Amino acid sequence: MAYAAPIRDMLFAMKELGGLDAVLSQPEFQEVTPDLVESILDEAAKFAGNELDPINRQGDIQGCHWKDGAVTSAEGFKQAYASFCETGWHGMPASTEFGGQGMPTLLSTAVLEMWKGSNMAFSLCQMLTLGAVEAIAHHGSPALKQRYLEPMVAGRWTGTMNLTEPQAGSDLAALRTKAVPEGEHYRISGTKIFITWGEHDMAENIVHLVLARLPDAPPGVKGISLFLCPKFLVNEDGSLGARNDLVCASIEHKMGIRGSATAVMSFGEGPGAIGYLVGEENQGLACMFTMMNHARLNVGLEGVAISERAYQQARAYALDRVQGKTLGREGEACRTIIGHPDVRRMLMDMKVRVEAMRALAYFTAGQMDRAHGHEDAAQRGAAQSLVDLLIPVVKGWCTEGAQIVTGQGVQVHGGMGFIEETGAAQHQRDARITTIYEGTTGIQANDLIGRKLARDGGAAMRRLIEQIRDDVATMSGHGDALLQGVAQALASGVQALSEATNGLLKLDARRAAAGAVPYLWLCGTVIGGWLMARSADAAGTQLTSGAVDDGFLAARRVTAQHFALHLMPLASAQRDQVLWGAASTLGLSDAQF
């Protein structure tokens, strides 16, 4: 099944939830018009559908191949990457200062969803490169910026993030990679694992950002520094020089995203890889966290994109597959399985979850633009507080939701979903990593309650809760019975969120951590439901204003109603898990597990 970018859904979410008009009114985006936005989305959809989607399946089947330290990408990837860079897509989200197009995050988010939906493995190369660009742009010396950023933005050189080691996964305090000063550079030695696109044949050079310890570094995370280690050293004139002392020792054989190379990188098998300090000594994690919000938004977006892809395939299969008699449609000639009530239940759940996840991701992207460029400092600060609060929810809730949606996609196919040739299983396999890398769901949840909620005593969350309650009051006053029902369900959900927030802040650290993931789920349920309610309100307003509708706007109202009836009731159970679930979660000894 071919991927088709859901442009209309994207534009609706951008305009009605992401605040596109307000974003485009900011000074730095004055030249970005609504017509230009639609043109960019149309062209991106063509590239995703014509160039990236056709090589997605073969990337999964062929994977990458390693031999003697070199990695060959799957058939078609190298050519598609060259076209991707030549047409300017690679640098679109980056700053114009370094050769990018400086587009709003909200617009870039929609375009990135297309890359991820059409070919998630391919999209990771750009995502990691631009993350490295962001870290260098914020913390690199003028010389590093001048030498590395333009070719990285253009895509001639790609970038990686080297954090994980065999003994140091989420616990970076256990990191052992060494950095020894040598004149104006450092000698790096150590082994890094799980390095996405750490070696490949698609670009001239690969720029590795590596976390390592100096000889006199303090123990733990306070002793970690960040270094830039290129695959090929760069001469003063920008040309490529000698091969650096680093090599891809092997690549992993993975469950999913097989079209991307996940490398084991060995630094310093000889005299040591030459690296350059990025930022200050022992401030490596702070430098990495500069790009963390965008990185986690983008991984959450992977959950949205792969869910959309799975939904499209399940819908197409259900519209085509003939099987059994359809209750209530016995007289109809067509007996495709989309008529079966339980198939419709699964498809509706998939559709609703995708819409809610996209709403959350795009709303957050719009707030990022507001935080970066709104003319009023107070508005920038408020938007940044909201972004900081929502990022772990976007990353955690959207990727966990993808496990449900892609699983349902297999289920809609029945036995054929279990067969690799249909492609449904690939979506579930590809989605599985999203809850793990860039911080597991548990890490996102701990970040939400430990860093985001606790640091201001829940003030940012309470402001959001009040905003939701204001919208509930407004919607409840409508003469629209459907919207009143949605508002009633939302009122119950936001009350559960308020009670869980207040209760969580009173728990001791261990009991709070036991309820952290249910709290993240609760946030996603209520905030996602709020944005679905706003979608229904916006669709209703357009309809009453005389908008010509082919069913799209009416469907937005029904999907919001479905969320209110089927997903919002989960909020009360999630609240209970937050407040009282620790008794059972922590109730067994180690030996009893």
Buried (B, 14 or more C-beta within 10 A) or exposed (E): BEBBBBBEBBBBBBBBBBBBEEBBEBEBBEEBEEEBBEEBBEBBBEBBBEBBBBBBBBBBEBBBEBEEEEBBBBEBBBEBBEBBBEEBBBBBBBBEEBBBBBBBBBBBBBBBBBBBBBBBBBBBBBBBBBBBBBBBBBBBBEEBBEBBBBBBBBBEBBBBBBBBBEEBBEEBEEBEBBBBEEEEBBBBBBBBBBBBBBBBBBBEBBBBBBBBBBEEBEEEBEBBBBBBBBBBBBEEEEEBEEEBBBBBBBBBEBEBBBBBBBBBBBBBEEEBBBBBBBBEBBBBBBBBEBBBBBBBBBBBBBBBBBBBBBBBBBBBBBEEBEEEEBEEEEEEEEBBBBBBEEBEEBBBBBBBBBBBBBBBBBBBBBBBBBBBBBEEEEEBEBBBBBBBBBBBBBBBBBBBBBBBBBBBBBBBBBEBBEEEEBBBBBBBBBBBBBBBBBBBBBBBBBBBBBEBBBEBEBEBBBBBBEEBBEBBEEBBEBEBEBBEBBBBBBBBBBBBBBBBBEBBBEBEEEBBBBBBBBBBBBBBBBBBBBBBBBBBBBBBBBBEEEEEEEEEBEBBBBBBBBBBEBBBBBBBBBBBBBBEBBEEBEEEEEEEE
